[in-house]
């Protein structure tokens, strides 16, 4: 097991989201690698926590990454946040992510949690990615 390909996976996810035309139509350039500071857009996407576990087997070394992507919105109700979350999910699942190093064996949606945080709506999407060390 190795944590060696975590940065490559994060970069692939960020690049896919920040260049997706459907998502850009909904939130412009409001995709962040970390929570924004200063003037915050009304609706934005940020990469969230990641948990990595060994997934080595007889065929080689690898890791299972569980990563979160969060949608934050100050819009009334959950509709806008859900439209953005749908675009995030489609962008990440429609075509395989290409990693700079390592090999993405599988990428899947695991769950979503939608909740209110004060006046904000938040949807945390969790994905699982199996990466091998080729």
Buried (B, 14 or more C-beta within 10 A) or exposed (E): EBEEBBEBBBBBBBBBBBEBEBBBEBBEEBBBEEEEEEEBBEBBBBBBEBEBEEBEEEEEBBBBBBBBBBBBBBBEEBEBBBBBBBBBBEBBEEEEBEBEEBBBBEBEEEEBEBEEEEEBBBBBBBBBBBBBBE
